[in-house]
Amino acid sequence: MIRLILILFAIVTSYTVVAQSTLKAVMDSIRINNLVIKASSQNRDAEVVMAKTGLTPVDPVVDYGYFPGDNPVIGTKTTLNVTQSFYFPTVYSKKKTGATLSAEKSGSIHLFKMRQVLFQAAAEYVALVYLTNFSDELKKRVKDAENASMLAGKRLQTGDANQLEINKARMEALRWTNELRTTISRIEEKRQVLTAMNGGKALDCSNPEYPLWQILPVDSIYAAACRKDPLLKALEYDQKITANNVKLQNYLWIPQFKAGYGQETITEGTYRGIHAGISIPVWQNKNNVKSAQLQNLSAESSYTAYLQQMKSAIESRCNVVLSMKTSMDEYKKVVESTNSRELLLKSLQTGNISLLEYYRELTGWYETFDRYLISQKDYYAEMMFLMQFEM
């Protein structure tokens, strides 16, 4: 069974010798193929087109009237009127500015949705790296258990081992075999999740590795976030849109003009000429300016609040990451300096230690190595927040 698991795992990862995946390659592919990102892009395009509506004067109105008289003397009267209404030119200028800002905001919202997808994909990739590293270690543990089982069987024949040691060897072999089988299944699950996020197109996730990220100063990360955070950009556009709307609502208090051509035909002849009018805003726009001003104040407050929260989050995450980096490096030094797997096996083979002593010492090293792998995974998972605008 142990050999079968090893063979199966070798088949699953056989192409890792010639290929190696990176987070950047995976992100680039998902950015192109992800269906959620494509839908968001299409929605952005629709919103851009919608923002361009209502920027021109309303359609002209054509009225035609036909009025037969109640006796032959007065005859029939017909009327024809063509009327065009329009605002002062500054109204259309502000509407155009608002449309442009709304279109740019739609682009920022699309980038925000895309980053959400990429952030989730990065989390799946980091988990895949951890599971792959853990599976590599588990293969060694399965081999350790196989060697120990063989030695225990030989010792039992010579009377140098008891049934307790045999049972321990079997339990350890079963434990790591099952753990490896489960981990292989979880690796395949992560690959399928990433494939689904790639629009169903296969991704090369062979031999994945953690990205080469360096911890940057807080000020550098904050500056990058201010430049590239799409949600912050969307809130910035909200400020500009609401400020423009305040001006627009003020301009809407300027009277609306009407002009047109009219014709009236009766029995005696036809009257033709132009006509003009003016719509005086008295009640319709009441409180619109005040509402726009309050919306602008709300947009400014939201922007300031988000900026402060972002800075606080970056500072706190940097402190956490630095602490995690220290822990990870310390664990790495320990596992590299105390890897006594081969020494313990030799001691077991020569009879210097019993099988129970062998497992007691080896279990301690296993636990330390597990903590190292987990600290590594947690460090990169936390680093994703700080490096999200570089992905």
C-alpha positions in Angstrom: 0.0 0.0 0.0 2.8 2.4 0.9 4.5 1.7 -2.4 1.3 2.2 -4.3 0.7 5.6 -2.7 4.2 6.7 -3.7 3.7 5.5 -7.2 0.4 7.3 -7.5 1.9 10.5 -6.2 4.8 10.2 -8.6 2.4 9.9 -11.5 0.5 13.0 -10.4 3.6 15.1 -10.1 5.7 13.5 -12.9 5.9 16.7 -14.9 7.4 18.8 -12.1 10.9 17.8 -13.2 10.6 19.9 -16.4 8.1 22.5 -15.3 7.6 25.0 -12.5 4.7 27.3 -11.9 4.8 30.8 -10.4 2.2 32.9 -8.8 2.7 35.6 -11.5 2.0 33.1 -14.3 -1.1 31.8 -12.6 -2.4 35.4 -12.0 -1.7 36.5 -15.6 -3.7 33.5 -16.9 -6.7 34.0 -14.5 -6.7 37.7 -15.2 -7.4 36.8 -18.9 -9.7 33.8 -18.6 -11.7 34.2 -15.4 -15.4 34.4 -16.2 -16.2 36.7 -13.2 -13.6 39.1 -14.5 -15.0 38.9 -18.0 -18.6 39.6 -16.7 -17.3 42.5 -14.7 -15.6 43.9 -17.8 -18.8 43.6 -19.8 -20.7 45.3 -17.0 -18.1 48.1 -17.0 -18.6 48.6 -20.7 -22.4 48.8 -20.3 -22.1 51.3 -17.6 -19.7 53.5 -19.7 -22.3 53.5 -22.5 -25.1 54.2 -20.1 -23.2 57.2 -18.6 -23.2 58.8 -22.0 -27.0 59.0 -22.2 -28.8 62.2 -21.4 -26.0 64.5 -22.4 -27.8 66.2 -25.3 -31.0 68.3 -25.3 -34.3 66.5 -25.2 -35.9 65.4 -28.4 -37.9 68.0 -30.4 -41.7 67.9 -30.0 -43.9 68.0 -33.2 -47.7 68.7 -32.8 -50.2 68.5 -35.5 -53.9 69.5 -35.1 -56.9 69.0 -37.4 -60.1 70.8 -36.5 -63.1 70.5 -38.8 -65.6 73.3 -38.4 -69.2 72.7 -37.4 -70.5 74.5 -40.6 -69.2 75.0 -44.1 -68.7 78.7 -43.6 -65.8 78.6 -41.1 -64.2 75.6 -42.8 -61.4 73.5 -41.3 -58.4 74.6 -39.2 -55.0 72.8 -39.1 -52.1 73.5 -36.8 -48.4 72.4 -36.9 -45.9 73.2 -34.1 -42.3 72.1 -33.8 -40.7 72.9 -30.4 -37.2 72.4 -29.0 -36.4 72.7 -25.3 -32.8 73.2 -24.1 -30.8 74.3 -21.0 -28.1 76.8 -20.7 -24.8 75.3 -22.3 -23.1 75.0 -18.9 -25.7 72.4 -17.8 -24.6 70.1 -20.7 -21.0 70.7 -19.9 -21.5 69.6 -16.3 -23.5 66.6 -17.4 -20.7 65.6 -19.7 -18.1 65.9 -16.9 -20.3 63.8 -14.7 -20.6 61.1 -17.4 -16.8 61.0 -17.8 -16.2 60.7 -14.1 -18.9 57.9 -13.8 -17.2 56.0 -16.6 -13.8 56.2 -15.0 -15.4 55.1 -11.7 -16.8 52.1 -13.4 -13.3 51.2 -14.5 -12.1 51.4 -10.9 -15.0 49.2 -9.7 -14.0 46.7 -12.3 -10.4 46.7 -11.1 -11.6 46.2 -7.6 -13.7 43.1 -8.6 -10.8 41.7 -10.5 -8.4 42.2 -7.6 -10.9 40.3 -5.4 -10.8 37.3 -7.8 -7.0 37.5 -8.0 -6.6 37.7 -4.2 -8.7 34.6 -3.8 -6.7 32.8 -6.5 -3.4 33.9 -4.7 -4.8 32.4 -1.5 -5.5 29.1 -3.2 -2.1 29.1 -4.8 -0.3 29.7 -1.5 -2.3 26.9 0.0 -1.3 24.7 -2.9 2.4 25.5 -2.3 2.0 24.5 1.4 0.3 21.2 0.5 2.9 20.4 -2.1 5.8 21.1 0.4 3.9 19.0 3.0 3.4 16.2 0.6 7.1 16.1 -0.2 7.8 15.8 3.5 5.1 13.1 3.9 6.8 11.0 1.1 9.9 11.0 3.3 7.9 10.0 6.3 6.3 7.2 4.5 9.8 6.0 3.5 10.9 6.4 7.2 7.9 4.3 8.2 8.7 1.7 5.6 12.3 1.4 6.7 11.3 1.2 10.3 8.7 -1.5 9.6 11.3 -3.6 7.8 13.8 -3.3 10.6 11.1 -4.2 13.2 10.2 -7.3 11.2 13.8 -8.5 11.2 14.3 -7.7 14.9 11.2 -9.6 15.7 12.6 -12.7 14.0 15.9 -12.4 16.0 14.1 -11.6 19.2 15.4 -8.1 19.5 11.9 -6.5 19.1 8.6 -7.1 20.9 5.0 -6.9 19.7 4.7 -3.3 21.1 7.4 -2.1 18.7 5.8 -3.9 15.8 2.4 -2.3 16.6 4.0 1.1 16.8 5.7 0.6 13.4 2.5 -0.5 11.8 0.6 2.5 13.3 3.2 5.0 12.0 3.1 3.4 8.6 -0.6 3.6 8.4 -0.7 7.2 9.8 1.7 8.7 7.2 0.2 6.6 4.3 -3.3 8.0 5.1 -1.9 11.5 5.6 -0.2 11.4 2.2 -3.3 10.1 0.5 -5.4 12.9 2.0 -2.8 15.5 1.1 -2.7 14.3 -2.5 -6.5 14.7 -2.7 -6.3 18.2 -1.3 -3.6 19.1 -3.8 -5.8 18.0 -6.7 -8.7 19.9 -5.1 -6.7 23.1 -5.1 -5.7 22.6 -8.7 -9.3 22.1 -9.7 -10.3 25.3 -7.9 -7.6 27.2 -9.8 -8.6 25.6 -13.1 -12.2 26.7 -12.5 -11.0 30.2 -11.7 -9.1 30.1 -15.0 -12.4 29.7 -16.9 -12.1 26.0 -17.0 -8.8 26.1 -18.8 -6.0 23.9 -17.4 -3.3 25.7 -15.5 0.3 24.6 -15.1 0.4 24.2 -11.3 3.3 21.8 -11.2 5.9 22.2 -8.6 4.5 25.5 -7.3 6.8 27.8 -5.2 6.2 30.8 -3.0 6.7 34.1 -4.7 9.9 36.1 -4.1 8.4 38.8 -2.0 10.4 41.3 0.1 9.0 43.2 3.0 8.9 46.9 2.0 8.8 49.9 4.4 5.3 50.9 5.5 5.6 54.2 3.7 6.3 52.5 0.4 3.4 50.1 0.8 1.1 52.9 1.8 2.2 55.0 -1.2 1.6 52.1 -3.6 -1.8 51.5 -2.1 -2.8 55.2 -2.5 -1.8 55.0 -6.2 -3.2 51.6 -7.1 -6.1 50.7 -4.7 -9.1 50.7 -7.0 -11.6 51.1 -4.2 -9.8 54.2 -3.0 -9.9 55.5 -6.6 -13.6 54.8 -6.8 -14.2 56.8 -3.6 -12.1 59.6 -5.1 -14.3 59.6 -8.1 -17.3 59.7 -5.8 -16.0 63.0 -4.4 -15.5 64.4 -7.9 -18.9 63.2 -9.1 -20.8 64.7 -6.2 -18.8 67.9 -6.3 -19.7 68.2 -10.0 -23.3 67.4 -9.2 -23.5 70.3 -6.8 -22.5 72.6 -9.6 -25.0 70.9 -12.0 -27.9 71.4 -9.6 -27.0 75.0 -9.2 -27.0 75.5 -13.0 -30.4 73.7 -13.2 -31.9 76.8 -11.5 -31.2 78.7 -14.7 -34.4 78.9 -16.7 -35.0 76.3 -19.4 -35.6 77.8 -22.8 -38.0 76.7 -25.6 -38.1 77.7 -29.2 -39.9 76.5 -32.3 -41.8 77.0 -35.4 -45.6 77.2 -35.7 -48.1 77.2 -38.5 -51.9 77.6 -38.4 -54.1 77.2 -41.5 -57.7 78.4 -41.7 -60.1 79.1 -44.6 -58.9 82.7 -45.0 -55.2 81.8 -45.2 -52.2 80.5 -43.2 -50.3 82.0 -40.3 -46.6 81.0 -40.0 -43.9 82.1 -37.5 -41.6 81.3 -34.6 -42.5 81.0 -31.0 -40.3 81.0 -27.8 -40.8 80.3 -24.2 -39.1 80.0 -20.9 -39.5 77.5 -18.0 -38.9 79.1 -14.7 -37.7 76.6 -12.0 -39.8 77.4 -8.9 -40.7 74.1 -7.2 -39.3 71.2 -9.2 -35.7 71.7 -8.1 -36.4 72.5 -4.5 -33.8 71.0 -2.1 -31.8 69.4 -5.0 -28.8 71.6 -4.3 -28.9 70.9 -0.6 -29.1 67.2 -1.2 -26.2 67.3 -3.6 -24.1 69.2 -1.1 -24.8 66.6 1.6 -23.9 63.8 -0.8 -20.6 65.5 -1.5 -19.9 65.8 2.3 -20.7 62.1 2.7 -18.4 61.2 -0.2 -15.5 63.2 1.3 -16.1 61.6 4.7 -16.1 58.1 3.2 -12.9 58.8 1.3 -11.1 60.1 4.5 -12.3 57.2 6.6 -11.2 54.6 4.1 -7.8 56.2 3.7 -7.3 56.1 7.5 -8.5 52.5 7.8 -6.2 51.5 4.9 -3.1 53.1 6.6 -3.9 51.6 9.9 -4.4 48.1 8.3 -1.1 48.4 6.5 0.8 49.4 9.6 -0.7 46.6 11.7 -0.2 44.0 9.0 3.5 45.0 8.6 4.0 44.5 12.3 2.4 41.0 12.1 4.4 40.1 9.0 7.7 41.1 10.6 6.9 38.9 13.6 5.9 36.0 11.4 9.0 36.4 9.3 11.2 36.1 12.5 9.3 33.0 13.6 9.6 31.4 10.1 13.3 32.1 9.9 13.9 30.7 13.4 12.1 27.5 12.5 14.0 27.3 9.3 17.3 27.5 11.1 16.2 24.8 13.6 15.0 22.3 10.9 18.1 22.8 8.8 20.5 22.4 11.8 18.7 19.5 13.5 17.7 17.3 10.7 18.7 14.0 12.3 16.6 11.7 10.2 19.5 9.8 8.7 21.4 9.7 12.0 18.4 8.2 13.8 18.0 5.6 11.1 21.6 4.6 11.4 21.3 4.4 15.2 18.2 2.2 14.8 20.0 -0.1 12.2 23.0 -0.6 14.5 20.8 -1.3 17.5 22.0 1.7 19.5 18.3 2.8 20.0 15.1 1.0 20.2 12.2 1.5 17.8 10.2 3.3 20.4 13.2 5.7 21.1 13.6 6.2 17.4 10.0 7.3 17.0 10.1 9.5 20.0 13.1 11.4 18.7 11.7 11.5 15.1 8.3 12.7 16.2 9.8 15.7 17.9 11.6 16.6 14.6 8.4 16.0 12.7 6.5 18.4 14.9 9.1 21.1 14.5 9.1 20.7 10.7 5.3 20.9 10.6 5.4 24.2 12.6 8.0 25.5 10.1 5.7 24.7 7.1 2.7 26.2 8.8 4.7 29.4 9.7 5.8 29.6 6.1 2.3 29.3 4.8 0.9 31.9 7.3 3.7 34.3 6.5 2.9 34.3 2.7 -0.8 34.4 3.4 -0.3 37.5 5.4 2.1 39.0 2.9 -0.6 38.8 0.2 -2.4 41.7 1.8 0.7 43.9 1.6 1.6 42.7 -1.9 -1.9 42.7 -3.5 -1.2 45.7 -5.7 1.9 44.0 -7.1 0.1 40.9 -8.2 
